[in-house]
Amino acid sequence: MAGFSGRAEKKTALLTGASSGIGKAAALALTEAGYRVIGTSRAAGTGDVRDGIRLIPCDVTSDGSVRAAVSLAHAELGHIDLLVNNAGFGIAGAAEESSIDLVRALYDTNVLGVVRVTNAVLPIMRAQGSGRILNIGSGLGFIPAPFNAHYSGTKHALEGYSESLDHEVRAFGVRVAVIEPATTRTSFESSTVPSDAPLKAYDVSRERYLVAYGRAMAAADTAESVAETIVRAARDKKPLLRYPSGKAARQIAFARRFLPRSLFDMILRSQFGLA
């Protein structure tokens, strides 16, 4: 590919879900930081370049698509120093309001998609004797939140998966970390689907949640601020396991860790207007 000269001099990065939002911001920030970057998108063509970012097609729910994308990225980059697992979507609604099929699709993308891509990249990193994997989690991976049970479940799963994986691959020179943004102003909202079995029983509390969520969005971090955290995590000489991104995420993580459970629960329910 044109523009991919000097392979030995530059670090390389592969990002999933890089066509918009946090993924796109991270791809641009990593490029600015000196990385040669390839991003993936389900809608990308074989020769796509958008805003200077090389995009290749990849559906993280397909084993074959993942293998093909990683093989192509490896061939073009020559090595893969950094993997950012960002592809995902959300479900808006009470836990009871989502069908098993919808929840299965969520986990297939947000959790198994990460596993598929990671499993395809790890042999490359082990052979290199180095690499870093950053999984894009969420503040909802360490706190509860109403009307986000299934999305939160996928992000809690990523926390446990990432910590266990980090222990397993350190001997090969590979490290794993989780990026934990709070509410972020991105196009993620366009990839959040409503529950497919809504119930009137939740109408009042759902409306209160939406009001609280609107307040949070008004003060939300930008995708660019999360991208800064990703670059820092990619370049840290002594990587952390978790990187809360932004002031709100750091405050929430601190409160979750140090406040008594009953007090934290009371504050959270009050914030969301729950009886």
PyRosetta script that sets phi, psi and omega in degrees:
from pyrosetta import init, pose_from_sequence

init()
pose = pose_from_sequence("MAGFSGRAEKKTALLTGASSGIGKAAALALTEAGYRVIGTSRAAGTGDVRDGIRLIPCDVTSDGSVRAAVSLAHAELGHIDLLVNNAGFGIAGAAEESSIDLVRALYDTNVLGVVRVTNAVLPIMRAQGSGRILNIGSGLGFIPAPFNAHYSGTKHALEGYSESLDHEVRAFGVRVAVIEPATTRTSFESSTVPSDAPLKAYDVSRERYLVAYGRAMAAADTAESVAETIVRAARDKKPLLRYPSGKAARQIAFARRFLPRSLFDMILRSQFGLA")
pose.set_psi(1, 138.5)
pose.set_omega(1, 176.4)
pose.set_phi(2, -62.7)
pose.set_psi(2, 140.3)
pose.set_omega(2, 179.1)
pose.set_phi(3, 88.2)
pose.set_psi(3, -2.0)
pose.set_omega(3, 179.4)
pose.set_phi(4, -108.2)
pose.set_psi(4, 40.3)
pose.set_omega(4, 175.7)
pose.set_phi(5, -83.7)
pose.set_psi(5, 169.5)
pose.set_omega(5, 177.8)
pose.set_phi(6, 69.2)
pose.set_psi(6, 44.2)
pose.set_omega(6, -174.2)
pose.set_phi(7, -60.2)
pose.set_psi(7, -34.8)
pose.set_omega(7, -175.1)
pose.set_phi(8, -74.2)
pose.set_psi(8, -20.5)
pose.set_omega(8, -172.5)
pose.set_phi(9, -87.7)
pose.set_psi(9, -29.9)
pose.set_omega(9, -171.2)
pose.set_phi(10, -109.9)
pose.set_psi(10, 145.8)
pose.set_omega(10, 169.8)
pose.set_phi(11, -69.8)
pose.set_psi(11, 155.8)
pose.set_omega(11, -179.2)
pose.set_phi(12, -122.9)
pose.set_psi(12, 153.6)
pose.set_omega(12, -178.6)
pose.set_phi(13, -142.6)
pose.set_psi(13, 141.1)
pose.set_omega(13, 172.8)
pose.set_phi(14, -118.8)
pose.set_psi(14, 125.5)
pose.set_omega(14, -178.6)
pose.set_phi(15, -123.4)
pose.set_psi(15, 132.6)
pose.set_omega(15, 172.8)
pose.set_phi(16, -91.0)
pose.set_psi(16, 151.7)
pose.set_omega(16, 179.4)
pose.set_phi(17, 62.1)
pose.set_psi(17, 48.4)
pose.set_omega(17, -170.5)
pose.set_phi(18, -101.1)
pose.set_psi(18, 8.8)
pose.set_omega(18, -175.7)
pose.set_phi(19, -83.8)
pose.set_psi(19, -14.5)
pose.set_omega(19, -177.9)
pose.set_phi(20, -160.1)
pose.set_psi(20, 172.6)
pose.set_omega(20, 172.3)
pose.set_phi(21, 59.7)
pose.set_psi(21, -141.4)
pose.set_omega(21, -177.6)
pose.set_phi(22, -60.5)
pose.set_psi(22, -39.5)
pose.set_omega(22, -179.0)
pose.set_phi(23, -61.4)
pose.set_psi(23, -45.9)
pose.set_omega(23, 179.0)
pose.set_phi(24, -65.7)
pose.set_psi(24, -44.8)
pose.set_omega(24, 179.2)
pose.set_phi(25, -60.7)
pose.set_psi(25, -40.2)
pose.set_omega(25, 179.4)
pose.set_phi(26, -67.5)
pose.set_psi(26, -40.7)
pose.set_omega(26, 178.4)
pose.set_phi(27, -60.3)
pose.set_psi(27, -43.7)
pose.set_omega(27, 179.3)
pose.set_phi(28, -67.0)
pose.set_psi(28, -41.6)
pose.set_omega(28, -179.1)
pose.set_phi(29, -66.8)
pose.set_psi(29, -40.3)
pose.set_omega(29, 178.6)
pose.set_phi(30, -67.3)
pose.set_psi(30, -37.3)
pose.set_omega(30, 175.4)
pose.set_phi(31, -61.6)
pose.set_psi(31, -44.7)
pose.set_omega(31, 178.0)
pose.set_phi(32, -62.0)
pose.set_psi(32, -31.7)
pose.set_omega(32, -179.8)
pose.set_phi(33, -81.0)
pose.set_psi(33, -0.6)
pose.set_omega(33, 175.2)
pose.set_phi(34, 104.3)
pose.set_psi(34, 5.6)
pose.set_omega(34, 178.2)
pose.set_phi(35, -83.2)
pose.set_psi(35, 148.1)
pose.set_omega(35, 164.7)
pose.set_phi(36, -90.2)
pose.set_psi(36, 122.5)
pose.set_omega(36, -167.1)
pose.set_phi(37, -118.5)
pose.set_psi(37, 136.6)
pose.set_omega(37, 165.6)
pose.set_phi(38, -123.6)
pose.set_psi(38, 130.5)
pose.set_omega(38, 177.4)
pose.set_phi(39, -111.9)
pose.set_psi(39, 160.7)
pose.set_omega(39, 177.0)
pose.set_phi(40, -117.3)
pose.set_psi(40, 154.3)
pose.set_omega(40, 175.5)
pose.set_phi(41, -154.7)
pose.set_psi(41, 142.0)
pose.set_omega(41, 176.9)
pose.set_phi(42, -61.8)
pose.set_psi(42, -30.4)
pose.set_omega(42, -175.0)
pose.set_phi(43, -96.0)
pose.set_psi(43, 3.6)
pose.set_omega(43, -176.6)
pose.set_phi(44, -71.8)
pose.set_psi(44, 148.1)
pose.set_omega(44, 170.5)
pose.set_phi(45, -90.1)
pose.set_psi(45, 175.5)
pose.set_omega(45, -174.8)
pose.set_phi(46, -70.8)
pose.set_psi(46, -21.4)
pose.set_omega(46, -178.2)
pose.set_phi(47, -120.9)
pose.set_psi(47, 24.7)
pose.set_omega(47, -174.2)
pose.set_phi(48, -70.2)
pose.set_psi(48, 135.7)
pose.set_omega(48, 167.4)
pose.set_phi(49, -134.7)
pose.set_psi(49, 118.8)
pose.set_omega(49, -178.5)
pose.set_phi(50, -124.1)
pose.set_psi(50, 125.4)
pose.set_omega(50, -178.2)
pose.set_phi(51, 52.6)
pose.set_psi(51, 34.7)
pose.set_omega(51, 178.6)
pose.set_phi(52, 82.7)
pose.set_psi(52, 1.3)
pose.set_omega(52, -179.0)
pose.set_phi(53, -102.6)
pose.set_psi(53, 125.7)
pose.set_omega(53, 175.7)
pose.set_phi(54, -72.0)
pose.set_psi(54, 123.3)
pose.set_omega(54, 178.5)
pose.set_phi(55, -117.8)
pose.set_psi(55, 137.2)
pose.set_omega(55, 176.5)
pose.set_phi(56, -125.1)
pose.set_psi(56, 153.9)
pose.set_omega(56, -177.9)
pose.set_phi(57, -73.5)
pose.set_psi(57, 140.4)
pose.set_omega(57, 174.7)
pose.set_phi(58, -162.4)
pose.set_psi(58, 127.8)
pose.set_omega(58, 171.2)
pose.set_phi(59, -107.8)
pose.set_psi(59, 110.0)
pose.set_omega(59, -173.2)
pose.set_phi(60, -69.6)
pose.set_psi(60, -8.3)
pose.set_omega(60, 176.4)
pose.set_phi(61, -89.2)
pose.set_psi(61, 0.4)
pose.set_omega(61, -178.1)
pose.set_phi(62, -117.1)
pose.set_psi(62, 121.0)
pose.set_omega(62, 178.0)
pose.set_phi(63, -56.8)
pose.set_psi(63, -46.1)
pose.set_omega(63, -177.4)
pose.set_phi(64, -65.2)
pose.set_psi(64, -41.9)
pose.set_omega(64, 179.6)
pose.set_phi(65, -63.9)
pose.set_psi(65, -40.9)
pose.set_omega(65, 179.0)
pose.set_phi(66, -64.5)
pose.set_psi(66, -46.7)
pose.set_omega(66, -179.7)
pose.set_phi(67, -60.2)
pose.set_psi(67, -42.6)
pose.set_omega(67, -179.4)
pose.set_phi(68, -65.1)
pose.set_psi(68, -41.9)
pose.set_omega(68, -178.6)
pose.set_phi(69, -66.0)
pose.set_psi(69, -45.0)
pose.set_omega(69, -179.4)
pose.set_phi(70, -65.6)
pose.set_psi(70, -39.9)
pose.set_omega(70, 177.9)
pose.set_phi(71, -62.1)
pose.set_psi(71, -43.2)
pose.set_omega(71, 179.0)
pose.set_phi(72, -65.4)
pose.set_psi(72, -45.0)
pose.set_omega(72, 179.6)
pose.set_phi(73, -62.0)
pose.set_psi(73, -42.4)
pose.set_omega(73, -179.9)
pose.set_phi(74, -64.0)
pose.set_psi(74, -41.3)
pose.set_omega(74, 179.8)
pose.set_phi(75, -64.1)
pose.set_psi(75, -39.7)
pose.set_omega(75, -177.9)
pose.set_phi(76, -77.5)
pose.set_psi(76, -37.6)
pose.set_omega(76, -176.4)
pose.set_phi(77, -86.5)
pose.set_psi(77, -27.3)
pose.set_omega(77, -178.0)
pose.set_phi(78, 88.5)
pose.set_psi(78, -30.4)
pose.set_omega(78, 175.8)
pose.set_phi(79, -160.3)
pose.set_psi(79, 160.2)
pose.set_omega(79, 178.7)
pose.set_phi(80, -124.9)
pose.set_psi(80, 106.8)
pose.set_omega(80, -178.2)
pose.set_phi(81, -88.2)
pose.set_psi(81, -28.6)
pose.set_omega(81, -174.9)
pose.set_phi(82, -138.1)
pose.set_psi(82, 132.0)
pose.set_omega(82, 171.7)
pose.set_phi(83, -117.4)
pose.set_psi(83, 126.5)
pose.set_omega(83, 174.4)
pose.set_phi(84, -114.3)
pose.set_psi(84, 110.5)
pose.set_omega(84, 178.6)
pose.set_phi(85, -88.0)
pose.set_psi(85, 100.9)
pose.set_omega(85, -173.7)
pose.set_phi(86, -117.8)
pose.set_psi(86, -23.1)
pose.set_omega(86, -174.5)
pose.set_phi(87, -58.7)
pose.set_psi(87, 136.4)
pose.set_omega(87, 178.7)
pose.set_phi(88, 176.3)
pose.set_psi(88, 171.5)
pose.set_omega(88, 174.2)
pose.set_phi(89, -147.0)
pose.set_psi(89, 173.4)
pose.set_omega(89, -177.7)
pose.set_phi(90, -125.3)
pose.set_psi(90, 164.9)
pose.set_omega(90, 173.2)
pose.set_phi(91, -121.6)
pose.set_psi(91, 130.1)
pose.set_omega(91, 177.3)
pose.set_phi(92, -105.2)
pose.set_psi(92, 116.2)
pose.set_omega(92, 179.0)
pose.set_phi(93, 153.3)
pose.set_psi(93, 167.5)
pose.set_omega(93, 177.8)
pose.set_phi(94, -67.8)
pose.set_psi(94, 153.4)
pose.set_omega(94, -176.5)
pose.set_phi(95, -55.9)
pose.set_psi(95, -39.7)
pose.set_omega(95, -177.4)
pose.set_phi(96, -69.8)
pose.set_psi(96, -15.7)
pose.set_omega(96, -173.3)
pose.set_phi(97, -91.0)
pose.set_psi(97, 1.0)
pose.set_omega(97, -179.1)
pose.set_phi(98, -109.5)
pose.set_psi(98, 134.1)
pose.set_omega(98, 177.8)
pose.set_phi(99, -72.0)
pose.set_psi(99, 160.4)
pose.set_omega(99, 177.4)
pose.set_phi(100, -60.9)
pose.set_psi(100, -38.1)
pose.set_omega(100, 179.7)
pose.set_phi(101, -61.6)
pose.set_psi(101, -41.0)
pose.set_omega(101, 179.4)
pose.set_phi(102, -68.4)
pose.set_psi(102, -42.5)
pose.set_omega(102, 179.2)
pose.set_phi(103, -64.9)
pose.set_psi(103, -39.9)
pose.set_omega(103, 177.8)
pose.set_phi(104, -60.7)
pose.set_psi(104, -41.6)
pose.set_omega(104, 179.0)
pose.set_phi(105, -64.0)
pose.set_psi(105, -37.8)
pose.set_omega(105, 178.8)
pose.set_phi(106, -62.9)
pose.set_psi(106, -48.6)
pose.set_omega(106, -179.8)
pose.set_phi(107, -67.5)
pose.set_psi(107, -33.4)
pose.set_omega(107, 179.5)
pose.set_phi(108, -62.7)
pose.set_psi(108, -35.2)
pose.set_omega(108, 178.2)
pose.set_phi(109, -84.5)
pose.set_psi(109, -54.7)
pose.set_omega(109, -169.1)
pose.set_phi(110, -75.3)
pose.set_psi(110, -28.1)
pose.set_omega(110, -178.5)
pose.set_phi(111, -111.8)
pose.set_psi(111, -59.8)
pose.set_omega(111, -177.8)
pose.set_phi(112, -66.2)
pose.set_psi(112, -29.5)
pose.set_omega(112, 174.9)
pose.set_phi(113, -60.9)
pose.set_psi(113, -42.4)
pose.set_omega(113, 176.9)
pose.set_phi(114, -62.9)
pose.set_psi(114, -42.9)
pose.set_omega(114, -179.9)
pose.set_phi(115, -63.5)
pose.set_psi(115, -43.7)
pose.set_omega(115, -179.3)
pose.set_phi(116, -60.1)
pose.set_psi(116, -50.5)
pose.set_omega(116, -177.2)
pose.set_phi(117, -66.2)
pose.set_psi(117, -42.4)
pose.set_omega(117, 179.5)
pose.set_phi(118, -61.5)
pose.set_psi(118, -44.4)
pose.set_omega(118, -179.9)
pose.set_phi(119, -63.7)
pose.set_psi(119, -29.9)
pose.set_omega(119, 178.7)
pose.set_phi(120, -77.0)
pose.set_psi(120, -30.0)
pose.set_omega(120, -177.1)
pose.set_phi(121, -88.8)
pose.set_psi(121, -31.4)
pose.set_omega(121, -174.1)
pose.set_phi(122, -57.4)
pose.set_psi(122, -41.0)
pose.set_omega(122, 177.3)
pose.set_phi(123, -58.4)
pose.set_psi(123, -34.2)
pose.set_omega(123, 177.8)
pose.set_phi(124, -66.9)
pose.set_psi(124, -46.8)
pose.set_omega(124, -179.1)
pose.set_phi(125, -66.9)
pose.set_psi(125, -38.4)
pose.set_omega(125, 178.4)
pose.set_phi(126, -64.0)
pose.set_psi(126, -40.5)
pose.set_omega(126, 178.4)
pose.set_phi(127, -65.2)
pose.set_psi(127, -34.6)
pose.set_omega(127, 177.2)
pose.set_phi(128, -71.5)
pose.set_psi(128, -29.1)
pose.set_omega(128, -173.2)
pose.set_phi(129, 79.8)
pose.set_psi(129, 19.3)
pose.set_omega(129, 179.9)
pose.set_phi(130, -165.7)
pose.set_psi(130, 159.9)
pose.set_omega(130, 176.7)
pose.set_phi(131, 158.1)
pose.set_psi(131, 161.2)
pose.set_omega(131, 176.9)
pose.set_phi(132, -139.5)
pose.set_psi(132, 136.7)
pose.set_omega(132, -179.8)
pose.set_phi(133, -121.1)
pose.set_psi(133, 122.9)
pose.set_omega(133, 178.1)
pose.set_phi(134, -114.4)
pose.set_psi(134, 117.9)
pose.set_omega(134, 178.0)
pose.set_phi(135, -99.7)
pose.set_psi(135, 126.2)
pose.set_omega(135, -178.2)
pose.set_phi(136, -80.8)
pose.set_psi(136, 104.6)
pose.set_omega(136, 178.0)
pose.set_phi(137, -93.6)
pose.set_psi(137, -138.0)
pose.set_omega(137, -177.2)
pose.set_phi(138, -169.2)
pose.set_psi(138, 156.9)
pose.set_omega(138, 168.9)
pose.set_phi(139, -56.6)
pose.set_psi(139, -25.9)
pose.set_omega(139, 177.8)
pose.set_phi(140, -75.3)
pose.set_psi(140, 0.3)
pose.set_omega(140, 172.2)
pose.set_phi(141, -85.5)
pose.set_psi(141, -8.7)
pose.set_omega(141, 176.9)
pose.set_phi(142, -134.2)
pose.set_psi(142, -0.3)
pose.set_omega(142, 172.1)
pose.set_phi(143, -129.9)
pose.set_psi(143, 154.9)
pose.set_omega(143, 173.3)
pose.set_phi(144, -82.6)
pose.set_psi(144, 156.3)
pose.set_omega(144, 173.0)
pose.set_phi(145, -154.2)
pose.set_psi(145, 132.4)
pose.set_omega(145, 179.4)
pose.set_phi(146, -64.5)
pose.set_psi(146, 150.8)
pose.set_omega(146, 177.6)
pose.set_phi(147, 63.8)
pose.set_psi(147, 22.5)
pose.set_omega(147, 175.5)
pose.set_phi(148, -139.9)
pose.set_psi(148, 23.7)
pose.set_omega(148, -170.6)
pose.set_phi(149, -57.8)
pose.set_psi(149, -46.4)
pose.set_omega(149, -174.3)
pose.set_phi(150, -75.4)
pose.set_psi(150, -41.3)
pose.set_omega(150, 175.4)
pose.set_phi(151, -61.4)
pose.set_psi(151, -45.0)
pose.set_omega(151, 177.3)
pose.set_phi(152, -59.3)
pose.set_psi(152, -38.7)
pose.set_omega(152, 178.2)
pose.set_phi(153, -60.3)
pose.set_psi(153, -40.4)
pose.set_omega(153, 178.9)
pose.set_phi(154, -66.5)
pose.set_psi(154, -37.0)
pose.set_omega(154, -178.2)
pose.set_phi(155, -76.0)
pose.set_psi(155, -32.6)
pose.set_omega(155, 171.4)
pose.set_phi(156, -62.9)
pose.set_psi(156, -39.9)
pose.set_omega(156, 178.5)
pose.set_phi(157, -60.8)
pose.set_psi(157, -41.0)
pose.set_omega(157, 179.2)
pose.set_phi(158, -63.3)
pose.set_psi(158, -35.4)
pose.set_omega(158, 178.6)
pose.set_phi(159, -60.3)
pose.set_psi(159, -50.9)
pose.set_omega(159, -179.0)
pose.set_phi(160, -66.7)
pose.set_psi(160, -41.9)
pose.set_omega(160, 178.6)
pose.set_phi(161, -60.0)
pose.set_psi(161, -47.2)
pose.set_omega(161, -175.7)
pose.set_phi(162, -65.2)
pose.set_psi(162, -42.4)
pose.set_omega(162, -179.1)
pose.set_phi(163, -65.6)
pose.set_psi(163, -43.1)
pose.set_omega(163, 178.2)
pose.set_phi(164, -64.6)
pose.set_psi(164, -44.4)
pose.set_omega(164, -178.6)
pose.set_phi(165, -62.6)
pose.set_psi(165, -38.8)
pose.set_omega(165, -179.7)
pose.set_phi(166, -59.1)
pose.set_psi(166, -40.0)
pose.set_omega(166, 177.5)
pose.set_phi(167, -64.4)
pose.set_psi(167, -36.5)
pose.set_omega(167, -174.7)
pose.set_phi(168, -72.9)
pose.set_psi(168, -32.9)
pose.set_omega(168, -169.5)
pose.set_phi(169, -106.1)
pose.set_psi(169, -2.3)
pose.set_omega(169, -179.8)
pose.set_phi(170, -58.4)
pose.set_psi(170, -36.1)
pose.set_omega(170, -178.4)
pose.set_phi(171, -62.9)
pose.set_psi(171, -19.1)
pose.set_omega(171, 179.3)
pose.set_phi(172, -97.3)
pose.set_psi(172, 7.7)
pose.set_omega(172, -179.1)
pose.set_phi(173, 81.6)
pose.set_psi(173, 15.5)
pose.set_omega(173, -178.1)
pose.set_phi(174, -109.6)
pose.set_psi(174, 136.5)
pose.set_omega(174, 176.6)
pose.set_phi(175, -123.6)
pose.set_psi(175, 151.6)
pose.set_omega(175, -176.5)
pose.set_phi(176, -127.0)
pose.set_psi(176, 139.3)
pose.set_omega(176, 177.7)
pose.set_phi(177, -144.5)
pose.set_psi(177, 160.7)
pose.set_omega(177, 177.6)
pose.set_phi(178, -114.2)
pose.set_psi(178, 130.5)
pose.set_omega(178, 172.7)
pose.set_phi(179, -93.9)
pose.set_psi(179, 129.8)
pose.set_omega(179, -172.2)
pose.set_phi(180, -121.9)
pose.set_psi(180, 79.5)
pose.set_omega(180, 176.4)
pose.set_phi(181, -75.6)
pose.set_psi(181, 151.7)
pose.set_omega(181, 169.7)
pose.set_phi(182, -86.7)
pose.set_psi(182, -155.2)
pose.set_omega(182, 178.4)
pose.set_phi(183, -58.1)
pose.set_psi(183, 131.5)
pose.set_omega(183, -174.3)
pose.set_phi(184, -131.9)
pose.set_psi(184, 136.7)
pose.set_omega(184, 177.9)
pose.set_phi(185, -81.8)
pose.set_psi(185, 96.3)
pose.set_omega(185, 179.1)
pose.set_phi(186, -141.4)
pose.set_psi(186, 179.0)
pose.set_omega(186, 175.4)
pose.set_phi(187, -77.9)
pose.set_psi(187, 8.0)
pose.set_omega(187, 178.2)
pose.set_phi(188, -55.6)
pose.set_psi(188, -32.3)
pose.set_omega(188, -179.7)
pose.set_phi(189, -58.0)
pose.set_psi(189, -33.5)
pose.set_omega(189, -179.8)
pose.set_phi(190, -71.2)
pose.set_psi(190, -17.9)
pose.set_omega(190, 177.5)
pose.set_phi(191, -105.6)
pose.set_psi(191, 14.5)
pose.set_omega(191, 172.7)
pose.set_phi(192, -97.0)
pose.set_psi(192, 123.2)
pose.set_omega(192, -175.9)
pose.set_phi(193, -102.3)
pose.set_psi(193, 147.6)
pose.set_omega(193, 177.2)
pose.set_phi(194, -74.2)
pose.set_psi(194, 153.7)
pose.set_omega(194, 173.1)
pose.set_phi(195, -56.0)
pose.set_psi(195, 146.8)
pose.set_omega(195, -174.1)
pose.set_phi(196, -98.5)
pose.set_psi(196, 5.6)
pose.set_omega(196, 177.2)
pose.set_phi(197, -139.6)
pose.set_psi(197, 62.0)
pose.set_omega(197, -175.0)
pose.set_phi(198, -63.3)
pose.set_psi(198, 146.3)
pose.set_omega(198, -179.0)
pose.set_phi(199, -124.9)
pose.set_psi(199, 134.3)
pose.set_omega(199, -178.8)
pose.set_phi(200, -62.5)
pose.set_psi(200, -24.7)
pose.set_omega(200, -178.7)
pose.set_phi(201, -58.2)
pose.set_psi(201, -24.1)
pose.set_omega(201, -177.1)
pose.set_phi(202, -101.2)
pose.set_psi(202, 4.0)
pose.set_omega(202, -173.3)
pose.set_phi(203, -58.0)
pose.set_psi(203, -46.8)
pose.set_omega(203, -175.5)
pose.set_phi(204, -66.4)
pose.set_psi(204, -50.5)
pose.set_omega(204, -178.1)
pose.set_phi(205, -68.2)
pose.set_psi(205, -32.4)
pose.set_omega(205, 177.4)
pose.set_phi(206, -64.2)
pose.set_psi(206, -41.6)
pose.set_omega(206, 179.7)
pose.set_phi(207, -64.1)
pose.set_psi(207, -39.7)
pose.set_omega(207, 177.1)
pose.set_phi(208, -64.3)
pose.set_psi(208, -40.4)
pose.set_omega(208, 176.8)
pose.set_phi(209, -60.9)
pose.set_psi(209, -44.2)
pose.set_omega(209, -178.2)
pose.set_phi(210, -63.1)
pose.set_psi(210, -35.4)
pose.set_omega(210, 175.9)
pose.set_phi(211, -64.1)
pose.set_psi(211, -46.2)
pose.set_omega(211, 179.4)
pose.set_phi(212, -64.2)
pose.set_psi(212, -38.8)
pose.set_omega(212, 179.5)
pose.set_phi(213, -65.5)
pose.set_psi(213, -38.6)
pose.set_omega(213, 176.7)
pose.set_phi(214, -60.7)
pose.set_psi(214, -40.0)
pose.set_omega(214, 177.0)
pose.set_phi(215, -63.5)
pose.set_psi(215, -41.5)
pose.set_omega(215, 179.8)
pose.set_phi(216, -65.0)
pose.set_psi(216, -39.3)
pose.set_omega(216, -179.8)
pose.set_phi(217, -65.7)
pose.set_psi(217, -32.1)
pose.set_omega(217, -179.8)
pose.set_phi(218, -64.6)
pose.set_psi(218, -26.5)
pose.set_omega(218, -179.7)
pose.set_phi(219, -112.0)
pose.set_psi(219, 17.5)
pose.set_omega(219, -172.5)
pose.set_phi(220, -72.1)
pose.set_psi(220, 157.2)
pose.set_omega(220, 174.6)
pose.set_phi(221, -73.0)
pose.set_psi(221, 165.3)
pose.set_omega(221, 176.9)
pose.set_phi(222, -94.5)
pose.set_psi(222, 162.1)
pose.set_omega(222, 174.8)
pose.set_phi(223, -61.1)
pose.set_psi(223, -33.6)
pose.set_omega(223, -179.1)
pose.set_phi(224, -65.3)
pose.set_psi(224, -34.8)
pose.set_omega(224, 178.7)
pose.set_phi(225, -68.8)
pose.set_psi(225, -36.1)
pose.set_omega(225, 175.7)
pose.set_phi(226, -67.3)
pose.set_psi(226, -38.1)
pose.set_omega(226, 178.2)
pose.set_phi(227, -60.5)
pose.set_psi(227, -36.9)
pose.set_omega(227, 176.9)
pose.set_phi(228, -61.9)
pose.set_psi(228, -39.9)
pose.set_omega(228, 177.4)
pose.set_phi(229, -64.9)
pose.set_psi(229, -39.8)
pose.set_omega(229, 179.0)
pose.set_phi(230, -62.1)
pose.set_psi(230, -44.3)
pose.set_omega(230, 178.6)
pose.set_phi(231, -62.5)
pose.set_psi(231, -42.5)
pose.set_omega(231, 179.2)
pose.set_phi(232, -62.4)
pose.set_psi(232, -44.2)
pose.set_omega(232, 179.7)
pose.set_phi(233, -65.5)
pose.set_psi(233, -34.1)
pose.set_omega(233, 179.4)
pose.set_phi(234, -68.2)
pose.set_psi(234, -31.1)
pose.set_omega(234, -171.8)
pose.set_phi(235, -103.7)
pose.set_psi(235, -9.0)
pose.set_omega(235, -179.0)
pose.set_phi(236, -57.3)
pose.set_psi(236, 128.2)
pose.set_omega(236, 177.6)
pose.set_phi(237, -71.2)
pose.set_psi(237, -30.8)
pose.set_omega(237, 175.0)
pose.set_phi(238, -119.5)
pose.set_psi(238, 84.8)
pose.set_omega(238, -172.3)
pose.set_phi(239, -65.2)
pose.set_psi(239, 144.2)
pose.set_omega(239, 173.3)
pose.set_phi(240, -87.1)
pose.set_psi(240, 165.5)
pose.set_omega(240, 175.5)
pose.set_phi(241, -81.1)
pose.set_psi(241, -34.2)
pose.set_omega(241, -176.9)
pose.set_phi(242, -130.7)
pose.set_psi(242, 141.0)
pose.set_omega(242, 178.6)
pose.set_phi(243, -128.0)
pose.set_psi(243, 87.6)
pose.set_omega(243, 171.0)
pose.set_phi(244, -58.8)
pose.set_psi(244, 133.3)
pose.set_omega(244, -174.2)
pose.set_phi(245, -109.7)
pose.set_psi(245, 114.6)
pose.set_omega(245, 178.6)
pose.set_phi(246, 98.0)
pose.set_psi(246, 161.0)
pose.set_omega(246, -176.5)
pose.set_phi(247, -61.3)
pose.set_psi(247, -43.7)
pose.set_omega(247, -177.7)
pose.set_phi(248, -63.0)
pose.set_psi(248, -43.6)
pose.set_omega(248, -179.5)
pose.set_phi(249, -63.7)
pose.set_psi(249, -40.3)
pose.set_omega(249, 178.9)
pose.set_phi(250, -66.1)
pose.set_psi(250, -40.3)
pose.set_omega(250, 179.0)
pose.set_phi(251, -65.6)
pose.set_psi(251, -42.4)
pose.set_omega(251, -179.8)
pose.set_phi(252, -65.1)
pose.set_psi(252, -42.5)
pose.set_omega(252, 179.3)
pose.set_phi(253, -61.9)
pose.set_psi(253, -40.3)
pose.set_omega(253, 178.7)
pose.set_phi(254, -64.4)
pose.set_psi(254, -45.8)
pose.set_omega(254, -178.8)
pose.set_phi(255, -63.4)
pose.set_psi(255, -42.0)
pose.set_omega(255, -179.5)
pose.set_phi(256, -62.0)
pose.set_psi(256, -35.9)
pose.set_omega(256, -176.6)
pose.set_phi(257, -78.4)
pose.set_psi(257, -37.6)
pose.set_omega(257, -167.9)
pose.set_phi(258, -110.6)
pose.set_psi(258, -21.8)
pose.set_omega(258, 179.3)
pose.set_phi(259, -76.9)
pose.set_psi(259, 146.8)
pose.set_omega(259, 173.0)
pose.set_phi(260, -57.6)
pose.set_psi(260, 145.0)
pose.set_omega(260, -175.9)
pose.set_phi(261, -56.9)
pose.set_psi(261, -41.7)
pose.set_omega(261, -177.6)
pose.set_phi(262, -64.9)
pose.set_psi(262, -38.3)
pose.set_omega(262, 179.0)
pose.set_phi(263, -69.9)
pose.set_psi(263, -42.5)
pose.set_omega(263, 178.5)
pose.set_phi(264, -61.6)
pose.set_psi(264, -42.0)
pose.set_omega(264, 179.9)
pose.set_phi(265, -63.0)
pose.set_psi(265, -42.3)
pose.set_omega(265, -179.7)
pose.set_phi(266, -64.3)
pose.set_psi(266, -43.4)
pose.set_omega(266, 179.7)
pose.set_phi(267, -63.8)
pose.set_psi(267, -43.9)
pose.set_omega(267, -178.5)
pose.set_phi(268, -63.9)
pose.set_psi(268, -44.4)
pose.set_omega(268, -179.0)
pose.set_phi(269, -66.2)
pose.set_psi(269, -36.0)
pose.set_omega(269, 177.0)
pose.set_phi(270, -66.0)
pose.set_psi(270, -41.2)
pose.set_omega(270, 179.9)
pose.set_phi(271, -58.3)
pose.set_psi(271, -39.2)
pose.set_omega(271, -176.7)
pose.set_phi(272, -95.7)
pose.set_psi(272, 7.3)
pose.set_omega(272, 175.7)
pose.set_phi(273, 67.3)
pose.set_psi(273, 30.6)
pose.set_omega(273, -178.9)
pose.set_phi(274, -91.8)
pose.set_psi(274, 140.3)
pose.set_omega(274, -178.4)
pose.set_phi(275, -69.1)
pose.dump_pdb("model.pdb")
